[in-house]
Amino acid sequence: MEKNYEEILTSLADGKLSEYKIEAKDAFAFQQALRNFGRRQDITGIAQRGGSIIYKQAENQV
């Protein structure tokens, strides 16, 4: 089942979702969705050991 990354990104940008963790195997698909997301400046990612990334609402949006 493919995840609805646009819905996840909107929830992150709106502050409805505090964070979302992407595993390394899903990172490319998520990055494609993020590049096409109109409010990508509202989201920041923090790389983790092992290749996963935790995305959160950008500090300037809180």
Backbone hydrogen bonds, N-H to C=O, Kabsch-Sander energy under -0.5 kcal/mol:
donor,donor_aa,acceptor,acceptor_aa,energy
5,Y,3,K,-1.4
8,I,4,N,-1.8
9,L,5,Y,-2.9
10,T,6,E,-2.4
11,S,7,E,-2.2
12,L,8,I,-2.2
13,A,9,L,-2.8
14,D,10,T,-2.3
15,G,11,S,-0.6
15,G,12,L,-1.0
16,K,11,S,-1.7
17,L,11,S,-1.7
20,Y,55,Y,-2.1
22,I,53,I,-3.1
26,D,23,E,-1.7
27,A,23,E,-0.8
27,A,24,A,-0.9
30,F,26,D,-2.1
31,Q,27,A,-2.7
32,Q,28,F,-2.0
33,A,29,A,-1.8
34,L,30,F,-2.6
35,R,31,Q,-2.5
36,N,32,Q,-1.4
37,F,33,A,-0.7
37,F,34,L,-0.8
40,R,37,F,-1.2
42,D,39,R,-2.3
43,I,40,R,-1.5
44,T,56,K,-2.8
46,I,54,I,-2.4
47,A,45,G,-0.5
48,Q,52,S,-3.1
51,G,48,Q,-1.5
53,I,22,I,-2.4
54,I,46,I,-2.5
55,Y,20,Y,-3.0
55,Y,53,I,-0.6
56,K,44,T,-2.8
57,Q,18,S,-0.5
58,A,42,D,-3.2
61,Q,58,A,-2.2
62,V,58,A,-0.6
62,V,59,E,-1.2
